[in-house]
Amino acid sequence: MIGALGFLNGFIFITFFAPDAATLLGGQITCGLCWGVFATLAPAYASEVCPTNLRGYLTTYVNLCWAIGQFIAHGVLNGCLSISGDMGYRIPFAIQWVRILLCPGG
């Protein structure tokens, strides 16, 4: 999981500095692989490693975090609609680095 977070840092770099649509697509596909790791390993970790009485709560919390992330993404994208030029689509990619800085251990 930490390895996927490290790779995601580099893949966000690719999407942020993509010079053309093909590179942007490649960066998005590779970011999607890391997101897939997070989507599969987080519930598995919560359901197998945590204490039995907390398993239901933590696996539900994983889904809640994905839903909250969708709301945050909507707010960021809505806020960047008025920005003209390349930064209008690059800022939402760059904001993902904040998450990595806040959670360096995963």
C-alpha positions in Angstrom: 0.0 0.0 0.0 2.8 2.4 0.8 4.5 1.4 -2.5 1.4 2.3 -4.4 1.3 5.6 -2.6 4.9 6.2 -3.7 4.1 5.3 -7.3 1.0 7.5 -7.2 3.3 10.4 -6.3 5.2 9.9 -9.5 2.2 9.2 -11.7 0.6 12.4 -10.5 3.8 14.1 -11.7 3.2 12.6 -15.1 -0.4 13.9 -15.3 0.5 17.3 -14.0 3.3 17.9 -16.5 1.7 16.1 -19.4 2.5 18.0 -22.7 -0.2 16.3 -24.7 -3.4 14.3 -24.4 -1.7 10.9 -24.9 0.6 11.5 -22.0 -2.3 12.7 -19.9 -4.2 9.5 -20.7 -1.2 7.3 -19.8 -0.8 9.1 -16.5 -4.4 8.7 -15.7 -4.3 5.0 -16.5 -1.3 4.5 -14.2 -2.9 6.5 -11.5 -6.0 4.3 -11.8 -3.8 1.2 -11.1 -2.7 2.8 -7.8 -6.3 3.7 -7.0 -7.2 0.1 -7.6 -4.6 -1.1 -5.1 -6.1 1.3 -2.5 -9.7 0.2 -3.3 -8.8 -3.5 -2.8 -6.2 -3.5 -0.1 -7.9 -1.0 2.3 -11.1 -3.0 3.0 -9.1 -6.3 3.1 -6.7 -4.8 5.7 -9.6 -3.4 7.7 -11.5 -6.7 7.6 -8.6 -9.0 8.5 -6.2 -7.1 10.7 -8.4 -5.0 13.0 -10.1 -6.4 16.0 -13.3 -8.4 15.3 -15.7 -6.0 17.0 -14.4 -3.1 14.8 -14.3 -4.9 11.4 -17.8 -3.8 10.3 -17.2 -0.2 11.3 -13.8 0.1 9.6 -14.8 -1.6 6.4 -17.8 0.8 6.2 -15.5 3.7 7.0 -13.4 2.8 4.0 -16.5 3.3 1.8 -17.4 6.5 3.6 -13.9 7.9 2.9 -14.4 7.2 -0.8 -17.7 9.0 -0.7 -16.2 12.0 1.1 -13.4 12.0 -1.5 -16.0 12.3 -4.2 -17.5 15.3 -2.6 -14.1 17.0 -2.2 -13.2 16.2 -5.8 -16.5 17.8 -6.9 -15.7 20.9 -4.9 -12.2 21.2 -6.3 -13.4 20.7 -9.9 -16.2 23.2 -9.4 -13.7 25.7 -8.0 -11.3 25.3 -10.9 -14.0 25.8 -13.7 -13.3 29.5 -13.9 -9.5 29.2 -14.2 -8.4 29.6 -17.8 -5.4 28.1 -19.4 -3.5 24.9 -18.5 -3.7 25.5 -14.8 -7.5 25.0 -14.9 -7.0 21.2 -15.4 -3.5 20.9 -13.7 -4.5 22.3 -10.3 -6.9 19.4 -9.5 -4.0 17.0 -10.2 -1.6 19.0 -8.0 -4.0 19.0 -5.1 -3.6 15.2 -4.9 0.0 15.9 -3.7 -1.5 17.5 -0.5 -2.9 14.2 0.5 0.4 12.5 0.1 2.1 15.2 2.2 -0.5 14.9 4.9 -0.3 11.1 5.0 3.3 10.2 4.3 3.0 6.8 5.9 -0.1 5.7 4.0 
